[in-house]
Each structure stands twice: as structure tokens, then as C-alpha cells.
Amino acid sequence: MQSSTTERLNDWMERQPVSAPTVDISIVVPAYNEERRLPPTMIDIIDFFDRKGCRYEVIVVDDGSSDNTAEVVRKFERVRPEVRLIQLPKNHGKGHAVRLGVLNSHGKRVLFADADGATPIQEVERLQAALEAGNDIAIGSRAKASSETRVATSIHRKVLGRVFNRCVNAILLPSIADTQCGFKMFNRKAALFLFRRQTSDRFSFDVELLFLAHKAGLRIAEVPINWTNVPGSKVNLVLDAILMFRDVFRFRVLHRGVSREQYEQFERSFEAIETEGSPTAGLAATASPPAR
């Protein structure tokens, strides 16, 4: 029953028209039981973009929290029109929450950032510079060496991350040093192409997005960032690791048909929307069918 509902939702989302962007940047924050860690992150995001003076929106997707996460976001909503809450009645997983937020965004660029604030929001300037240099996607990296950045994490988390990433490198993505950092930015065109094809609801969605981007020939910049481990992670280092390893093989089969040609077809439809300034259903025809 749940599988049928998910498939229907995926199919419906893929058929929706796309509107022209109305803000400069959308920040999508997935949140599951984050009533304590979320408020400082929200304050930092809002204060930062207020100082920047750009048009922005913050979309928080409450992924079926059992605490007061939604009420915390409503407090921000009441005083800041840039903040928007999407509340799910039950927990689906981080990948599902990010996908829903991105597909409901209106920005020329889309950033998703973790609710714990492990990456300071100021690091967005590094990602923006990478997009301005001509890349389609800019991803924060804790593995890229840089004299300007510092990464603070536990040894066991670092070791497990390196092992998983080497497997990903061997099977799907040979050139990405850190696929899992929860701080990634996309231009609108790339975001819509990728997230309409994403199928993973859980923590492997980062790998899926980057593999889709690789298959479509999109330009990906891996950017060193500052990052500090914040206690309270929802990742189960054993169970989730097993599921993620399984998904690595699944993605290789599931997305074998994605190509640069498919993206260029999407690109032509997207540019027609931007030129005409009106929605169209033409993009739906280029989307991959939902996984069965």
C-alpha cells in the first residue's frame, strides 16, 4: 500500500508544470525531531541572507517529527515571510524531505543544508563562487584538503565515511571524495532535472543525485568547507550503512538509461519556460518513470 502511494506521488510530481524562479536562492532544510538544533541554524540563515540583501526563501520540511519541530518553524513563519513550513504526517526519510522541499522551491539556485548547522551558512559563498565559475552543482566537501578550512569530526565517523566513499568511487563515481556532506547547491535547471528523477527516500539520496548528474554530463565542483560534527545525528552507522551499500548497486541499474542527450532535451524545454515566462507541461515528457 505504501509503495503504491509513493509511486503515485512520484508520478504526480513529475507531471507538474514548472514556474519561473521568483527568488535568488532557496534554502531547503530537512528536519526530523530537530526542535533543539534547528533554531540556531534558522537564525544564522536568516541573519546571513538579510545582510546579503538578496531575495531568498527558507523551506523547512518537517519529516514527521514527534517533537515540537513544526511549532518551532511556525514561530519563524509568523515573523518572517521568507520562511515556509512543509509538514509531513509521518517520517519518510531525509531524501524524501529534501526532494519535496526542492520541488516546491522557487529560487534561481537551490541549497540544501542540514538542520544541525554543522556547516556554517557563510560557506554558501564558496559554493556560489563555484556556480558562478560555470558549474551546475557545487557540493561541500570534508575530504578535500584546504589550508582555509577545518573539519572537526570523530575518528570512527571519518573511517566509515572513507570506506563508504571508496566503494562509491569504485562502483559509481570515481572522482568525488565526499558524497555525503549535507551542504549542496544546484542551479535551478540541474535541481529540477535531478530531483524529479531521485528515488531514494533515505540517506543514499546524495549518491543517487551525483550519479544522475554524472550520467547527464553535468559539471560538479567539489568545494572544501568548514564543518563541525554536532551531536544528535539521526544516521544509524550500521543499519543505514548496509542500506546505502545496497542502494549503490541499485542506482547503477536503475539509472543506466540517463544520458547527456536526455538532459539536453530537458534543457530545451526549461529554456522555453524561462523565455516565455509561463508554466508548461513539456518537462514531464522528459522525466524518467518512477521506480517500481
C-alpha positions in Angstrom: 0.0 0.0 0.0 2.8 2.4 1.0 4.7 1.5 -2.2 1.7 2.2 -4.4 1.1 5.6 -2.7 4.8 6.6 -3.1 4.7 5.6 -6.8 1.5 7.7 -7.3 3.1 10.7 -5.6 6.3 10.4 -7.6 4.4 10.2 -10.9 2.2 13.1 -10.0 5.2 15.3 -9.0 6.9 14.6 -12.3 3.9 15.7 -14.3 3.6 19.1 -12.6 4.4 22.3 -14.6 7.4 24.3 -13.7 7.2 28.1 -13.0 9.9 30.7 -13.4 12.0 31.5 -10.3 10.8 34.3 -8.1 13.7 34.4 -5.6 17.5 34.4 -5.9 18.1 31.4 -3.7 16.0 28.7 -1.9 17.4 27.1 1.2 15.9 23.7 1.9 16.3 22.3 5.4 15.1 18.8 6.2 14.2 18.3 9.8 13.3 15.3 11.9 13.0 15.8 15.7 15.1 19.0 15.5 13.4 21.3 18.0 16.7 21.9 19.8 19.2 22.0 17.0 17.1 23.9 14.4 16.6 27.3 16.0 20.2 28.5 16.0 20.6 27.3 12.4 17.4 29.2 11.3 18.6 32.4 13.0 22.0 32.1 11.3 20.5 31.5 7.9 18.0 34.4 8.1 20.5 36.9 9.5 23.1 35.9 6.9 20.8 36.4 3.9 19.3 39.6 5.4 22.8 41.0 5.4 23.4 39.9 1.8 20.3 41.8 0.7 19.1 39.2 -1.8 15.7 37.7 -2.3 15.6 34.3 -0.5 13.3 31.7 0.9 13.9 29.1 3.6 11.8 25.9 3.3 11.8 23.6 6.3 10.5 20.2 5.6 9.4 18.6 8.9 9.7 14.9 8.2 7.1 13.5 10.6 8.7 14.7 13.8 7.3 13.6 17.1 8.7 16.6 19.0 7.9 20.4 18.6 9.9 20.9 15.4 6.9 22.2 13.4 5.9 24.6 16.1 9.5 26.0 16.2 9.3 26.6 12.5 5.8 28.2 12.8 7.3 30.8 15.2 9.7 31.8 12.5 6.9 31.8 9.9 4.8 34.2 12.0 7.5 36.9 11.9 9.4 36.2 8.7 7.6 35.8 5.3 10.7 34.2 3.8 10.2 31.1 6.0 7.9 28.3 4.9 7.0 25.0 6.6 6.1 21.8 4.8 4.9 19.3 7.4 4.7 15.6 6.7 2.3 13.4 8.8 4.9 10.6 9.1 8.6 10.1 8.7 9.7 9.1 5.2 13.5 9.8 5.3 15.9 12.6 4.6 16.0 12.0 0.8 12.2 12.3 0.6 12.2 15.5 2.7 14.9 17.2 0.6 13.3 16.2 -2.7 9.9 17.6 -1.6 11.5 20.8 -0.5 13.5 21.3 -3.7 10.5 20.6 -5.9 8.5 23.2 -4.0 11.2 25.8 -4.2 11.2 29.0 -6.4 14.9 30.0 -6.4 17.3 30.5 -9.3 19.7 28.5 -7.1 18.8 25.8 -4.5 20.8 24.9 -1.5 20.0 22.1 0.9 21.6 22.3 4.3 21.3 20.1 7.4 19.3 21.3 10.4 22.2 20.9 12.8 24.2 23.7 11.3 27.3 21.6 11.0 28.3 23.7 8.0 28.2 27.4 8.8 25.8 29.1 6.4 28.7 31.5 5.4 30.2 28.6 3.5 27.5 29.1 0.9 29.7 31.8 -0.6 32.3 29.2 -1.6 29.5 27.2 -3.4 28.1 30.3 -5.1 31.6 31.1 -6.4 31.8 27.6 -7.9 28.4 28.0 -9.7 29.4 31.4 -11.0 32.5 29.8 -12.5 30.2 27.8 -14.7 29.4 24.6 -12.7 25.9 23.2 -12.5 26.4 21.8 -9.0 28.6 22.7 -6.1 29.0 20.3 -3.2 30.6 20.9 0.2 33.5 18.5 0.9 35.0 17.5 4.2 37.6 15.3 2.4 39.2 17.9 0.1 42.3 19.4 1.7 42.5 23.1 2.1 44.5 25.5 4.3 41.4 27.7 4.6 39.0 25.2 6.0 38.8 22.9 9.1 36.8 19.7 9.7 36.1 18.5 13.2 34.7 15.0 13.5 35.2 11.7 15.3 37.7 9.1 14.1 35.1 6.3 13.7 32.8 8.6 11.6 35.7 9.6 9.4 36.8 6.0 8.9 33.3 4.7 8.0 32.8 7.7 5.7 36.1 7.0 3.8 35.3 3.3 3.4 31.8 4.0 2.0 33.1 6.7 -0.3 35.8 4.4 -1.7 33.1 1.9 -2.6 31.1 4.6 -4.3 34.2 5.7 -6.2 34.8 2.1 -7.4 31.2 1.4 -8.4 29.6 4.7 -9.4 31.5 8.0 -9.0 35.3 7.8 -9.5 36.1 11.4 -8.8 34.0 12.5 -5.8 35.9 12.5 -2.5 32.8 13.2 -0.2 29.4 12.4 -1.5 27.6 12.6 1.9 28.1 16.2 3.1 24.7 17.8 3.7 25.5 21.1 2.1 24.9 21.1 -1.7 23.9 23.8 -4.2 22.3 23.5 -7.6 21.3 25.9 -10.4 17.5 25.6 -10.9 17.8 23.7 -14.1 20.0 21.0 -12.7 18.0 20.8 -9.5 14.7 20.1 -11.3 16.3 17.6 -13.7 17.9 15.6 -10.8 15.3 15.8 -8.1 12.5 14.7 -10.5 14.4 11.5 -11.1 15.6 10.9 -7.5 14.0 7.7 -6.0 15.9 7.2 -2.7 14.0 8.4 0.4 16.8 7.8 2.8 20.5 8.8 3.3 21.7 7.4 0.0 20.0 10.1 -2.0 23.2 12.2 -2.2 24.9 9.4 -4.1 21.9 9.0 -6.4 21.8 12.7 -7.2 25.5 12.8 -8.0 25.4 9.6 -10.1 22.4 11.1 -12.1 24.4 14.3 -12.6 27.5 12.3 -13.7 25.4 10.3 -16.2 23.8 13.5 -17.6 27.2 15.2 -18.0 26.6 18.0 -15.5 29.5 19.9 -14.2 30.1 19.2 -10.5 32.5 21.2 -8.3 33.7 19.7 -5.0 34.5 22.6 -2.7 36.4 22.4 0.7 34.3 23.8 3.5 34.4 24.2 7.3 32.4 21.5 9.1 32.0 20.5 12.7 30.3 17.4 13.9 27.2 18.3 16.0 25.8 15.6 18.4 22.4 14.3 17.7 22.8 12.7 14.2 19.9 10.5 13.0 22.2 8.3 11.0 22.5 4.7 12.2 26.1 3.9 11.3 25.4 0.2 11.0 21.9 -0.2 9.6 21.9 2.9 7.3 25.4 1.9 6.0 24.1 -1.5 4.9 21.1 0.1 3.1 23.3 2.6 1.5 25.7 -0.1 0.1 22.7 -1.9 -1.3 21.5 1.3 -3.0 24.8 1.9 -4.7 24.3 -1.2 -6.8 20.6 -0.4 -7.3 21.3 3.1 -8.7 23.7 1.7 -11.3 20.9 -0.5 -12.8 18.0 1.9 -12.2 19.6 4.9 -14.0 21.5 3.2 -16.7 19.4 5.0 -19.3 20.1 8.5 -18.1 22.3 10.4 -20.7 23.5 13.8 -21.7 21.0 13.8 -24.6 18.2 13.4 -22.1 19.4 16.4 -20.2 19.7 18.5 -23.3 16.1 17.7 -24.2 15.1 18.8 -20.7 17.3 21.9 -21.1 15.5 23.0 -24.2 12.1 22.7 -22.6 13.4 24.5 -19.5 14.8 27.4 -21.5 11.4 27.8 -23.3 9.8 28.3 -20.0 12.3 30.9 -18.9 11.9 32.7 -22.3 8.1 32.7 -22.3 7.7 33.3 -18.5 4.8 30.8 -18.3 4.4 27.2 -17.0 4.4 24.3 -19.4 3.8 20.6 -19.0 6.5 19.8 -21.6 9.1 18.9 -19.0 7.1 16.0 -17.8 7.7 14.2 -21.0 11.5 14.0 -20.4 11.3 12.6 -16.9 12.3 9.1 -16.1 9.4 6.8 -15.0 9.2 6.2 -11.2 10.9 3.1 -9.8 8.7 0.1 -9.5 
